[in-house]
Amino acid sequence: MAGNFWQSAHFQQWLLDSQDLIQERQADLEVLSEEEYMKIMTFFANFIQQLGESLKLKQQVIATATCFLKRFYARNSLKCIDPLLLAPTSVFLSSKVEEFGVISNSRLISTCQTIVKNKFAYAYTTEFPYRTNHILECEFYLLESMDCCLIVYQPYRPLVQYMQDLGGEGEVLQLAWRIVNDSLRTDVCLLFPPYEIALSCIHMACVVHQKDCKQWFAELNTDLDRLMEITRYILNLYELWKSYDERKEIQALLQKMPKPNTQPVPR
């Protein structure tokens, strides 16, 4: 594992340009609007979060799984692999990469079946259709697509370190941590280094709690325009959530979503 972010594959290969990202999505954006695409990706980030919490995984594992999913679809169309299969595969791989321990295949599948039935019945009218062999095959394609670049640097560690320096580890830290979690529903993990994401979330939390941090930010050697760009991505997500009812809309969006030519038949 690279101990230095600047020497890592995350920095060298997986910080993408926003225009390249849009270009890679052109096939999907011929079928979906950018907003519809964002809603679908948000849904599967929520699915990973729910699956991770049901499996009692650490947030770091859940965040890395979400980044794996986003990295795959940064290079591939939604029709290459069903996100309902890629989401648990990302969790399965992330648990090993983050040294949480391997999740047993049977437990992973049974948990997916349970949450599809109990938590996401508004999205799916049939049971979870995939089995262990699908997960293992999908893991191979995921590894290949990411060129085996498995180390993901997350904003959580720099967030805590910055907050210790700023001297506000209570409610500001809690809110900033939640904003980092929300940022996983946007593209910022593909576009910006984790320390910038952490700083942007701290700034947003300070504004909400009316904590004066102008001098602290002024002394930082960082590009404030880039932090504002991250903030815009996150605020756009919050703006979307104001008018978006996932329970009412997602089923139609999943029907519209580009799909693989072959779908497994539930057994």
SVG drawing of the C-alpha trace seen along z (x, -y; Angstrom):
<svg xmlns="http://www.w3.org/2000/svg" viewBox="-44 -36 49 58">
<polyline fill="none" stroke="black" stroke-width="0.4" points="0.0,0.0 1.3,-3.4 1.8,-5.4 1.8,-8.7 -1.3,-9.8 0.8,-11.7 2.7,-8.5 -0.5,-6.4 -2.5,-5.1 -5.4,-7.0 -3.6,-10.3 -1.8,-9.1 -4.7,-7.3 -8.0,-8.0 -8.3,-11.7 -10.3,-12.4 -11.3,-15.4 -15.0,-16.4 -15.2,-16.8 -13.7,-13.3 -16.2,-11.9 -19.1,-13.4 -17.6,-12.1 -17.3,-8.6 -21.0,-8.7 -22.2,-9.7 -23.8,-6.3 -25.8,-6.4 -26.7,-10.1 -28.3,-9.3 -30.9,-7.4 -30.9,-9.3 -30.6,-13.0 -27.7,-14.0 -30.1,-14.4 -31.6,-10.9 -28.1,-9.4 -27.3,-11.2 -30.5,-9.8 -29.6,-6.2 -26.0,-6.5 -27.3,-8.0 -29.7,-5.1 -26.9,-2.5 -24.8,-4.5 -27.7,-4.3 -27.9,-0.5 -24.2,-0.1 -24.7,-2.1 -27.7,0.0 -25.9,3.2 -22.8,2.2 -24.7,1.2 -26.7,4.5 -23.3,6.3 -22.0,4.1 -19.1,2.8 -17.1,-0.3 -17.8,-3.5 -14.4,-3.3 -15.3,0.0 -18.6,-1.4 -17.0,-4.5 -14.4,-2.5 -17.1,-0.2 -18.9,-3.3 -15.8,-4.6 -15.2,-1.2 -18.7,-1.4 -18.1,-5.0 -14.8,-4.1 -16.3,-1.2 -19.0,-3.4 -16.5,-6.2 -15.1,-3.8 -18.1,-1.7 -21.8,-2.1 -24.5,-1.0 -25.4,1.6 -22.1,3.4 -23.0,4.8 -26.2,4.3 -25.4,2.0 -27.5,4.3 -24.8,6.9 -21.9,4.5 -22.9,2.9 -22.6,6.0 -19.5,7.0 -17.9,3.7 -18.7,4.3 -17.3,7.8 -14.0,6.5 -13.8,3.5 -14.1,5.6 -10.9,7.4 -9.0,4.4 -9.7,2.5 -8.7,5.6 -12.0,5.8 -12.1,9.5 -13.8,11.5 -17.6,11.6 -18.9,15.1 -20.6,15.5 -23.8,16.9 -24.1,14.1 -23.6,11.5 -26.3,13.0 -28.7,13.5 -28.3,9.9 -28.8,8.6 -32.0,10.7 -33.2,9.3 -32.6,5.7 -34.1,5.9 -37.2,7.4 -37.5,5.3 -35.7,1.9 -36.0,1.5 -39.3,3.1 -40.3,-0.3 -37.6,0.2 -37.8,3.9 -40.9,6.1 -38.8,9.3 -36.3,10.9 -32.5,10.3 -31.6,12.4 -27.8,12.9 -25.8,15.7 -22.3,16.3 -21.0,17.3 -22.3,13.9 -20.4,12.0 -17.1,13.8 -17.3,13.3 -18.3,9.6 -15.3,9.1 -13.0,10.1 -14.4,7.5 -14.3,4.9 -10.6,5.6 -9.8,5.5 -11.7,2.2 -9.8,0.5 -6.5,2.0 -6.2,3.5 -5.8,0.0 -7.5,0.9 -6.2,-1.6 -8.7,-4.5 -7.7,-7.4 -10.8,-8.7 -11.4,-12.2 -12.1,-10.9 -8.5,-10.9 -7.6,-14.4 -11.0,-15.6 -10.2,-14.5 -6.6,-15.9 -7.7,-19.3 -10.5,-19.5 -7.9,-18.9 -5.8,-21.8 -8.9,-24.0 -10.0,-23.2 -13.6,-22.3 -14.0,-18.6 -17.6,-18.5 -20.7,-19.3 -18.7,-20.8 -16.8,-17.6 -20.0,-15.5 -21.7,-17.6 -18.5,-17.7 -18.3,-13.8 -22.0,-13.5 -21.3,-15.9 -18.3,-13.7 -20.7,-10.7 -23.2,-12.7 -20.4,-13.6 -20.2,-9.9 -23.5,-10.5 -21.7,-13.0 -18.7,-12.7 -16.2,-14.5 -14.4,-11.3 -13.5,-10.9 -12.4,-14.5 -10.7,-15.8 -8.1,-14.6 -9.5,-13.6 -7.9,-16.4 -9.7,-19.0 -13.0,-17.2 -12.4,-17.2 -11.6,-20.9 -14.7,-21.7 -16.9,-19.7 -15.3,-21.5 -16.0,-24.8 -19.6,-23.9 -20.0,-22.7 -18.4,-25.9 -20.8,-28.0 -23.8,-26.0 -22.6,-26.3 -21.5,-29.9 -17.9,-29.1 -15.4,-31.8 -12.7,-29.9 -11.7,-32.6 -8.2,-33.1 -7.6,-29.4 -8.5,-28.9 -6.5,-31.9 -3.4,-30.4 -3.8,-27.1 -1.9,-26.7 -4.8,-25.5 -6.9,-26.6 -10.1,-28.0 -11.8,-28.0 -11.4,-24.2 -13.0,-23.9 -15.9,-26.0 -16.3,-23.8 -16.6,-20.7 -19.1,-22.7 -21.2,-23.3 -21.3,-19.6 -22.6,-18.8 -25.1,-21.7 -26.4,-20.5 -27.1,-17.1 -28.9,-18.8 -30.9,-20.8 -31.9,-17.7 -33.0,-16.0 -35.4,-18.8 -37.7,-17.9 -36.8,-14.2 -38.9,-11.4 -36.8,-8.3 -39.6,-6.0 -41.9,-7.3 -39.4,-7.8 -36.7,-5.2 -38.7,-2.2 -39.4,-4.0 -35.8,-5.2 -34.5,-1.7 -36.8,-0.5 -35.4,-3.3 -31.7,-2.6 -29.6,-0.9 -29.3,2.8 -27.0,5.7 -28.3,8.0 -28.7,10.9 -30.3,10.8 -30.2,13.8 -33.3,15.6 -34.1,15.9 -33.7,19.4"/>
</svg>
